C-alpha cells in the first residue's frame, strides 16, 4: 500500500473515531442518570468495538489494547454482570480521555507515540474481572437501572475474539442506510467555494452598479435575475458551512460532571435547541467563551447542596443552555438557578480592586453593576483555585464575542440565578453593512452595530459638554466622533450639513460624523494583511461594486481608541436628568410621508427594517404584491390602496400598459418599512418617503380620520396620523392576519 493511501486511511480513521468518541462520552454521562436505559450501553459497546476493529487494519496496537479492555468492561455491564457505579463511570471517562490523547498523537505524527497506558488498561481489566450478578434479595439498587433491549445472539457473545461477522455486517448495513444521504467534504473545499461565492457577490454588485447607469429594461431585468440567483447560491453555500451548536454542547455534560465533583456540588444540565446551526468559523470562536460561562455558572452561581437546602431549594442545582434563531441572529442563553449576583458585593469588590471609585459605584445602574464582572482583573473569589480567582476570563469572553460582532448581556436576580444572553451573527463571511465616505475614501460599518442615521441641517445643534462634542438626540446627549479626525485626514466635513451614523457599543451609543452616507449592501469580508492587523480600528476590508477597497470599521476598536465610552459615562447623569424630566407617555415614532403627502407614523418598536428596493423587484402572486427578501417571500402593502380608493401606484412591471404621460409617474425605486406586528408575520409597507425618528409624548389630539388610522397626534408641530397596523393588514389582505393569529 502506498504512503498516500495510508495517509488517506488514517484520515478517514480519525474522522470516524472522533465521531464515535464524542458519542461515547455523551452516552457514558447518561449512564449515571436514573432515566438511563440499556440503549446507551449498547451504543458505547458497539462504538468501542468498531474503534477496536478499525485498529486491526492500521498499526495502532496500543489503541487496540485500550479499546479492547474497555470493550470487555462494557460487555460485563451490558450483560448485567456488573452494576454501574460512579467509579466505573469515572474509569470509562478516563478511557475516553486516553483514547483522545492517542488520536491526537496519531493526527499530529501518524503514530501512537510512546505514552504508557498500562495503568488504565489494568484498571479496566480489574473491574471486568470482578463480575457479580446482583441478587434479587439485595436491598440496595445500583445507581442506574439498566433496561437492556433485546439484541441478537451474535451480539451477546463474549468479546474475547469471536465477535461475529454478522455483527460487522450489521454495522456496515446500518451506516450505509441514518449515512447514504450524506457525504463528507473537506472543509478547505467549502472555504474555497465560499471565497468563490464571495467573488460572485462582488461581481453581482458591480453589474448592478452598471445597471443604474443604463436605462435598459432588459438589462435591468437580467441584473435582477442575476441578483436573485446569486442570493440563492450564497444562501446554499453558507448552509453547507453550518454546524449544529451541539458540536460544542456535547462536551458540557462531561465538563459539568467533572466540575461538580471537584467543587462538591450537585448539578444537572438541561439543553434546548442543540440543533440550532451557525457558521463553522463562529463555532470555533465561541467554543471557549461558552465553556467559560458554563464553568462560571457552576463555580460562582450554583450553591453547595447544604446551602441550597437551607434556602428552600432542591439540593440538585440546575444549569441550562438554550439556543434559537431570532431576527437573523443566533441567540444563546446560558444560566443557572443559583445565588445570583449581589450587586452591592460586586461594587464593593470592584472598589477593593481599584477598578472603580466610590462615586462611580454609588451612581452606577443595575446593568452597569452587573457588567463589572467583565472588567479585566475583576473576580469575586477570595482565593485563587484551579477554577477561578485570577481575574482572567469574563473580560476575554466579552472581547471574543465582540470580535464576531456579537453582544452579551446579563440578567440576574439575587438568590434566584443568573442568565447570560448572547446574540451573534449566523456568519461572518458575508454581512450587511452601511457604506460611508470620509476624506474621499470609503468605509463599511456592520449593520449589527447601527442604530439610526441622522442628517443635521443646523450645525448650531452641536454642543460642547465636558470638552466633548455632543448632539441632543430626542433629549439624550450623544457624544460625537469625527471620523476624519481619528484617521488624521486633511478633509473636513460639509460645513452646511452633517451626516451622523448612530452606533451602539455595549449599552452606550455615539455618533460617528462622516462626509457622506452611501447605502447598505451585502459585503464580502476580506481579512487584513499582516501589515494592518495591528490596527484596532479595522476588522477587515471589502471590495465595492466599482472595484474600490473599503475598510470595515471595528466599532468596538474605534470606541476604545477614542475613549468615547469613558466620555459617555460622564454624560449619564445629564441624560438621567433629562429622562426624568421627559418621563411619561413619550414614545419613539417612525415618521413617513404617505399617500398624497399625508404625514403618518408608527411606533418604532414594530418597525423591523427600512429598505429601498428596485421597483422591478416587486412580483405578484395572485392578488398579492410580494418581494423576495433574505430568503423569504415578503407580502407588500401599498398604502395608496388603503387610503386612496380608486388610486393605485403604477408598478414597474406594468410600465408597458401605460402611455408616456403615465410612465413619468412610475417610480424606479420604492421605500419600504418592514413591520412585524406578530412574531410570525412580517409585511412591507410601501411609503412615499421616510421622514424621521422622533421621541415625543403621544397625546391624542383627534379621533381616527379614516379606517387604518388609530388616532391623530401633533408631532413636531404638525398633525400626524398614527397608523393601526392590524387594521391596515386586515383591509389589505385579511388572510395574512388569520394565518398569523392562528400560528
N, C-alpha and C positions, 0 to 999 in steps of 0.2 A: 504494500500500500504506500502510495507516495505521500510526502510530507504535507502537501496542501490538503490532501484528502483527510489525513489525520487531524489537521487543524480544524477542518470543517466538522468532523465528527465530534471533536472536543467542544466546539462552539455550540453545536446542537445539544450535546450532553449537558452543558452548563445551563442553557436556556431552560431545558426541561427540568433539570434538577432544582434550579431556583424556584420555578413554579411549584414543584412538588413540596419543596421545603416550606414555602410560605403557607401552603395549605396545611401541612403537617403541624406547624407551630400553632395556627389558629385552632385546629382540632384538639391539640393537647390541652390548650387552655379550657376548651369546652368540657373536658373530662371532669373538671372539678365542680361543675355546676350540677345541681340536683336534677335539672331537667335533661341532662345529657343522656343519650341512648347509644346503643351499640354501633350505629352507623359511623360515628366519629372514629371508633376503634378500628373498624374495618377499613375506613379511608386511610388512616395512618399506616396500618399494616400493609395495605396494597401499595401505597406510595413508597414506603421503605423497601418493599420487595422489588418494585420497579427500579429504584435507585441502585439497589444491590445488583440486579440483573444487568443493568447498563454498564456497571463497573467491570463485568466479566469480559466485555468486548474492548476495554481500554486498560492500560497499565496503571490501575489505581488500587492496589491491594489493601492499603490502609483504610481507604474509604469503604471498600467492600467489607472488610472485617468489622468496622464500626457499624455499618448498616445492618450487617448480619446479626450482630449482638443485640441491636435494638429491635430487629425483626423477631428474634426469639422471645424477648420480653413481651412484645405486643401479642405474639401468638398465645402466650400464657394468659394474658389479660383478656384476649378475645374469647378464649375457651373457658373463661371464668375459673381458672386455676389459681388466680391471684385477684385480690381486691385492690382497687385503685386507692392509693394513699397520697398525701402531699409529697412524701419522699420520692415515690415513683414518678409523679408528675414533674418534680424538680429535676430528677435524673434524665427524664426524656427531653426536657427543655435544654439541659446541658448537652445532651447528644445532638440536638439541633444546632446549638452553637458550635460544637466541634465540627459537624458536617459543613456548616457555613464557612468555618475557617479553612477547611481543606479546599472547598470550592473556590474561595478567594485566592488561595495559593495556586491552584490549577489555572485560574483565569490570568494570573499575573505571570506565571513562569512555565505553564504547560506541564508541571509535575506536582506531586503531592507535598514535597518538602520533607524535612526530617523531624518534624514535631512528633513527640511520643504521646499516643492516645491510649496506652495500655491501662491507665487508671480508670478512665470512664468505661472502657470495654470490660474491665474487671468488675466494676460496679453493676453494669447491666447483666453480666453473667451471674453474679451472686444473687441478684434479685430474681433472675429467671429460675435459679436452682432452688429457691425457697417456695416452691409451689405448694399451695394449700387451698383446697376447695372449702369455702366456708360452709359450716354445718347449719342446717335449718334451725337448730335449737339455740344458736348463738343469739344473745340479747342485743348486741350492738350491730349496726348496719355499716357497710362501707360508706365512704364519703359520697360516692356517686353510685346510684343504682343503674346498672348496665342492662339495657334491653337489646340483646344481640339478635339481629334479623336472621332469618333463615338463609343460609348460603349453601352452595353445592358441596358435595362430599369432597371434591378435589381441593376446594379452598380451605377445608378444615383439616387437611393433612398437616403433619408437623413440618417445620421448615428446615429440617436437618439436611436437606439436599434433594428432596423429591418433590419440589413444587412442580406441579404437573404442567405439561404442555398446554392442556386445556385452559389452565389459569392464564398462561401467557397469551393465548389466542383471545381470551375474553378481554384482556387489556387492550389488545390491538383493535378488535372489532368495535369496542366501546368508543375508543378515541376516533376511529375513522368515521363513526356515525354522528354529543354535547358540544367535534372539531372540523368536519368535512366542509362546513360553511365558512371556515376561516383559514387564512394563510398568514405565515409570519413574514414580515417585511423589515428589512434593515432600517434602523432609524435614520441613517445617513441618506438613504434614498428618499425618505419622507422629507427630510430637511432640504434636499435638492429640489424636490417638487414644490415645496413651499417657496423657495427662492425664485423658481421659475414663475409661479403664480404671482409672486410679488412684482416681478418684472412685467408680467402681463397687465397687472393693475396700473403700473406706471404708464405703460403704452396706451391703455384704455383712457387714462386721464389726459394724455397728450392728444389723442384723437378727438375726444370730446371738446378739448380746448380749440381744436381746429374747426369743429362743427359750429361753434358760436360765431366764427368769423365769416362763414359762408352760409348764406340763406338758401340752402338747398334742401327741400323736403325729403327727398330720397336719401341724401347723405345723413340727415338728422335721424331718420327712422333707422338706418343701418347702425348708426352710433348708439342709439337707444337699445337696439337688439344686442349689440356687442357688449354694452354695459350690463345688461341682464345676464347674458351668458357668463361673463367674467365673474359677476357676483355669485352665480350658482356654482361655478367651478371653484372659486375661492372658498365658499362655504363647505363644499365637498372635501377639498383637500385639507382644510382645517379640521374637519371631523376625523380624518384619518390620524391626526396627531393627538386627538383627545384620549384621555385615560380616565377611568373612574377614580374617584378620590379614595376608594377602598385600597388602592395600591399603597397609600400612606397609612390608612387607618388600620390595616390588618395587623400591624405590629403593636398597636396601642394596648390590646388586651394583655400582651406579654409585658409591656412596659409598666402597665398599671399593676399587674400582679407582683412584679419584682419590687416596685417602689412601695407598694402597700405592705409587703412582708418586711422590707427594710425599715419602714417607719412605724411598724406595729399597728397599722390601720386596716380596716376592712372596707374594700371599695369594689363596687360593681360598675361596669361600663355599659352604657346604652348608646347605640349608634342608629341614626336615621339618615337616609339619603346617601348611603355608601356608593350608589351607582351614579351619583352626580359627576359629570365629566368636565374636565378642563384641560388646557393645553399641557403637553408633556413638559415644556420649559418651565411653566408655572408650578407644576407638580414638584419639580426638583427644587425650586426656590422656596416653597412654603413647607417643605418636609421638616426642616429643623425648627422653624418658628412654631409650628403646630405641636411638635414634640415637647418643646419647652413649655408651652401653655399647659399641656397635659401634666407635666411634672409640677408646674406651679400650682395647679388646682389640687393635686394630691398632697404636696408638701406644705403649702400655706393655707389652702382653703378647707379641706376636709379635716374634721377634728378626730382625735383619738376616740375609740369606742366608748370609754367611760365618760368622756366629756360630752359626747353626743347624747348618751342616755340621760345624763344629768340635765340636759337642755330639753328633754322630752322628744328627742329624735331617735329613730332606729339606729342601732349600732353600725349598720351597714351604710357607708357613705355612697353617694350617687355621683358618678361622673358621666356627663352626656356630651355627645358630639352630633351636630346636625349640619347638613349641607343641602342647599337647594338653589335653583336658578331664580333670579328675580331682576327684572329691568335690565336684562342683558349682562348681568354680572353673576358671579358665584358668591353666595352668602354662606359663611361658615360660622357656626356658633359652638364654642367650647365652654362648658361651665360645670359648676358643682353645686351641691346643696349644703355647703359648709358654713363657716363662720362669717363669711362676707368681709367687706373692707370696713375697718373702723377709721373713719376719716380723721378724727382728732389724733389718733395714733399715727396715721400717715403723716399728717402735718408736723407733729412733734418730732417724728423720726427724721423728716426732711430737714428740720431746723438743727437737730443734733449733728447731722452730716454736713451742715453748712451749705445745703442746696438752695434753701430759701431763707428769707429773714422773717422776723415776727410780723411785720406789717403785711408782707405778701401772704403769709399763712392765714392771717386774720381776715383778709379781704377776698381770698380766692373762693370760687364757687365750688359746688359739689363735684362737678365734672373736672375742674382743674385739680382738685384734691385727689381724685381717683387717678388722674393722669400722672401724678407724681411717681407712680411705680415705673413709668417709662423713662425717668431721668437716669442718665448714666451714673453709676455708683450708688444708686438707691437700693436698699434692702432692709426689710423689717427683721431679718434674722439677727439674733443677738450673738451668735457664734457661727463660725464657718464650719460647714459639714460638706460631705461629698455631694450633697444635693443642692445646697444653696448657701447664701451668706456672703458671697464675694461681690455682690452688686453688679454682676455682669449677666445679662440675659434678656430682660424685658426691653431694654433700650435697643438691643440687637434685633429682637423680634419686630419691634416697630419699624426700624430702619429697613429691614429686609422686606417687609410688606409694602412700605412706601416705594421701594425701588421698582416694584412692579405695578405702580400706580394704584395700590390698594390702600384701604383705610382700616383702622382698628378702633373700636370703641368699647368702653367698659360699662356694664350695668351691674350694680351690686346693692344688696340690702343687708344691713348689719344683722347677723345671726341667721340669714336665710340662704346666702350663697352669692356667687359671682359668676357672671357670664361675659365672655369676650366675643364680640361680634365683628367679624372680618368681612370686608367686601373687596373682591379682586376681579379684574377683567378675565374673560374667558381665555384670551390670548394676548400676546404682546407683538405678534408678528405683523399684523395689520390692524391699525386702530384709527378711529375718527379723531381728527384734530382740527383746530382753528388755525388758519394761516394768517399771519400778521407780518407787517414790514416795519423795519426801523433802520435808518441810515442807508436806505437803498438795498438792504438785504432782507431775505425772507426767513421767518422763524415759524415753527409749529408748536402749538400748545395743546397737549392731550385734552380731549373733551371731558374726560373724567374729572379734571381739575376746574372746569369752568362753572361759574355761577350765572353770570349775565354780562351783557355788553352795554356800555353807556357811551353816548356821544354828547360832549359838553359844548354848547354854543357860547356860553358866557364864562370866560376864564376867571372872572372875579368870584366864582363859586369855589375856587381852590383857596383853602385857608392854611395857615401855619399854626401848629399846636405842638408844643414841646420840640420845636425845631424840626417838625415832620410835616410835609405837605399832606393835607387830608381833604377829603371830599365828603360832604354830608349826603349820604345815600339813604333817602327815606328816614331821616332823623338819626341815623347811626354814622359815626365817624369812621371812614375807611382810609387808612394810610395809603399813600401812593408811591410807586417805584417808577422812575423814568428809565425805560429800557436803554435808551441811547446813552444815558449817564453810566449805567452799570457796565455797558460794553465799551465805554470810552470812545463813542463815535462823535465825530465833529458836527453832524447834522443836528438840527433842533426840530421839535415837533411843530406842526402848524400853529401859528400864533392866534388864529381866529377860532379854531375848534380843537378839541382834544378827544382822542379815542381811548376809552378805558376798557380794559379786559378785567373783570372782577373774578378772581380765582380764590380757591379755598385751600388752606393748609391746616390740617387738624381741625380745630374748632375756630380758627381765625381766618380772616379773609383780607385781601388787599387788592388794590387796583394797579394794574400794570399799564403804564402810559406808552402807547405805540404810535407810529406815524399813521398807519392805515390798518384797517381790518378787512381782510380779503374774503375768505369763505371757509366753510367747514367741508372737509373731504377726507376720504379714507386714504391714509398714508402707509407706506411700507417702511417699517423701522429698520434702519441700517446701523450696525454698530460703528462707533467712532474708532478711528485709527489709534495706534499706540501713542502718537504724539498728543492726542487730545483727550485721552481717557482720564487724565488727572484733573480736567476741568469739571468742577462740580456743577456748573451752570447748565450743562447739556447732557441729555440722556441718550442721544443718538442723532442720526441725520436721516433725511429722506430726499427723494428726487421728485420735484414737482412736474406738472404736465408739460411745462415749456423746457424741461431739461435742467433747470437751475436746482442747486442744492439748498435745502433749508435745514437748519439745525433745530433739533427738538429740545425745547426748554424744559429743564428739570425744575418744576415749580418748588419742590422742597429745597433743592440746592440753591435756587435763587433766593428763597426766603432766608436760608441760613447765611448766605453770602452777604446779604444786605442788613441782617439783624432786624428784619421787619417784624418778627414775632415779638421780640422784646419791646419794640416801639408800640406794637398793637396792645400789649398788656397795659401800657401807660394810659391808653385811651379807654380801658374797660370801665373805669369809674365814670368817665364822662358819658359813655354810651349807656351805662346803667341808669344814670340820672335822666337821660333823655327817654329811656324806655319807660321809666316810672311816670314821667310826665305825659307820655303819649299812650300809656296803657289804656285798655278799654276795648272798644269794638273795632280797633284798627285791623285791617286785613290787607294782604298783598294781592293786588289785582293786575291781571294782564289786560292791557287796553289795546284795542284794534279798531280799524275802520271797517264797517260792514257795508251792506248794500246801500247805494245812493248816499254815500257819505255819512251814514249813521255811526255815531260813536258808541262802541259797545265794550263790554268787559266780562271776564270770567275769573273766578278765584284761581290764583296761580297754582294752588295745590293739586288741581285736577289736570293741569297742562303738563303733559309728559315730555313733549319735544316740539321745537319750532323748525320748520323746514321750508326751503324754497326749491321747487321742483320744476322740471320742464313740463309744460302743458301737454306735450306729446306723450308723456309717460302715463297719462290717465287712460284707463281702459274701462270697458263697460261689460258687466256680467248681468244679463237680464236687464232689469231697470236700475241697477245699482252701479254708480261710478266707483271704481276701485283703483288702488295703487299698489304695486309690488314694492314693499319696503322691508329691508332687513329680513328677507326670507319669509315674510308674511304677506297675506292679502289684506290690505287696509281699506275698509269702506270710507268713501269720501262723502261729505255732506256740504253741498254748496248753499251758503246762507241766502243766495238770491232766490232759490226755490222755496225757502222757508218764509221769507219776509216780503218777497215781491212776486205775488201771484201773477202768473202770465208772463213774467220776465225771466228768461233763462240765460245763463252765461254761455257764450259761444266757445265750445271746447276746440282745442287744436285739431282733433280728429275730424271735426265737422267742417273744416275750412273749405272743402271742395263744394259744399252745398250753399255757399253764400256769395253774394256779389262783392265787388271791390270795396264798396262803402261799408258793408257789414264786416268784411275781413279786417278792416282797420281797428275794430274793437276786440279782435281776438288776441288774448294775452299769450306771449311766448313763455312766460314763467308764472307760477302760482305760489302764493304764500299759504302755508298750511300750518294749522295749530292742531297737534295730535293730543287729544284729550282721552282720559281713562276714568270715566265715572264709576266703573266697576273693574275689579281685578281681572275679569275675563273678557272685557270689552274695551277696545280702543278704536276710535274713529278719528278721521281727519276733517277739521273744519276748514273750508276754503274761504279765506277772507281777502279783503282788498289790500289791507296794509297793516303790519304790526306797528303799533304806536309807541308803547312804553310799558314799564312795570312800575307800579306805584304802591305805596303803603299808606292808606288813609282810612278814616272811620267810614264804615259803610252805613250811612244814615239814609233811611228810606225817605225819599222826597216826593215820590209819586207812585201811583198804582201801576200795575203792568199795562203797558201801552198796547200790547198785542200778544197773541199766542207765541210762546217761546221765550218771553221776557219775564224774569222773576219780579223785578221792580226797577224803578228809576232812581238813580242817585246823582248827587253833584260831586264830581271828582275833578280836581284841578280847575274848579270854577265852571265846568261845563256839564251839561246834562248827559248822563251816561246810562245806557240800558244794560243791566246785568242779566245775562242770559240764564235761562233754565235749561241746562244741557239735556236733562232727561226728556223734557218736553220737545226739544229740538229734534232729538233722535226719534222720538215717537212720531212726530209729524213726518220726518223724512222717510223712515222705514221702521215701523213698529216691530217687525220680525227680529231686528237686531236686538232690541231691548228684551224681547221674550226669551231669546237664546241666553242672554247674559244673566237675567234674573233666574232662569231655570237652572243654569250652572251653579 
